[in-house]
């Protein structure tokens, strides 16, 4: 038995060491960097105490990044989950062409993120883009809109692109959950005279409640961390209208070589993530306990 | 269940609408990629190419593109092989070992899946720089393996939990060494899980952008997503070529996905739905 244990530790070691070195240790590194100042002119890190924190908190862009991150994260998560759930409901009906449609809906999810972003950048082009052309032809707008260059429209535009890319993932999970719902309960409700809306509210939704909660928290975490679409579409602009934590960190670190300040932004984003992850642990734990009881 | 005809009609219309919303951008991407150079500038934008041509594909397949493609291929395949190997070993121990600390370690794996990569990229960049690995395949492979490994372990663990331990035990009683048991029984039985995980890792690494953007500095080391992003500035107005490149970047991973879709969907949803 003891030899067995040694073997298992040996099998675990490469994965554990790699994760420790490449994920857990750098988290402390980020905290360390946030107390040290570097810049393009003086690349040697100098101890700065809390100076970088004070500087960032006093900077107007920090507040903008926080507000943008909230709008972006909640906007994407809400729309992506609603659309994903409705799509899953639709694809869970007994209709012809269901299989083909399921495959089609997954397309944006497999499309590489940068390709999706480039495609949407072109879609949004004020003169050449399809979005303006279609809206103009349908008479929904009177003049071309500069979707990404107009600071009032930019955030909504990147959210739409991200939802288009992301909703198939939510759909996939909701569909699997719907297919696990006990059909006899639905039939019993139908015999009792419940219409489709009642069945949805009284049988289906309670049955998949855990999946909904876990799915929402999971997309919260993924969306908060998402970099590709915003970076390629707007680079955080115009001005800072679409800067969220990941784009701000990248720009500060690799665009301006201010590693310390980038790391300070990183510390703040780790703190937000910690809250989200705690939330995830709580809902997952509750869901598991319920499963054990049931 | 019987549906009324009007209900069916409404549902079918919604299906058509859904397909349109999803497909329109794809259709346009392919359409523009087939347009001769001046056609994308027609105002208002036209959905169909008037004089379709493959010229854009020929010119987009320039030497740099081929370099990016090779880089992506090397990095992705290496990552898939390393991640799936290490992931299976770890997942196996996670499901079979009698180690007290195991649930704490599983917790660390779950936590690692949620790491904000942008928040830890500065120290990783510095580590790569002091190890002299920047602008090499290894910087990307190491980063990719570490970010895909936690999810891979999680997915493979889901598959292994469903395998009956009895088979392994009886083989062990027959005198097979632990390594034999692993190689002759565990590996073949986990094939669907290995395929699902490989597809997942491939999808993630083929499109990874942040690390590739930060760790590579020369054209020779760029991967496809970064190369494509560079195209925007340089060839910003050559939309036909840009879209042709986009199609070529997307095709390999889409092809793999469609052949192995059923494994992949089972793998992703097993973890999420059953926890």
Interface residues (C-beta under 8 A of the other chain):
Chain A: X1 X4 X5 X7 X8 X9 X11 X12 X14 X15 X16 X18 X19 X21 X22 X23 X24 X25 X26 X27 X29 X30 X32 X33 X87 X90 X93 X94 X95 X97 X101 X103 X104 X105 X106 X107 X108 X110 X111 X112 X113 X114 X115 X118 X119 X120 X121 X122 X123 X127 X128 X129 X130 X132 X133 X136 X137 X164 X172 X173 X175 X176 X177 X180 X190 X210 X211 X214 X215 X218 X221 X224 X225 X227 X228 X231 X232 X245 X246 X249 X250 X253 X254 X259 X262 X263 X265 X266 X267 X269 X270 X273 X276 X277 X280 X284 X287 X288 X291
Chain B: X1 X3 X8 X11 X12 X14 X15 X18 X19 X21 X22 X23 X24 X25 X26 X28 X29 X32 X40 X41 X43 X44 X45 X47 X86 X87 X89 X90 X92 X93 X94 X96 X97 X98 X99 X105 X108 X109 X111 X112 X114 X115 X116 X117 X118 X119 X120 X121 X122 X123 X124 X125 X126 X127 X142 X143 X145 X146 X147 X149 X150 X153 X178 X203 X206 X207 X209 X210 X213 X214 X224 X225 X226 X228 X229 X232 X239 X242 X243 X246 X249 X250 X253 X254 X257 X258 X261 X265 X268 X269 X272 X273 X275
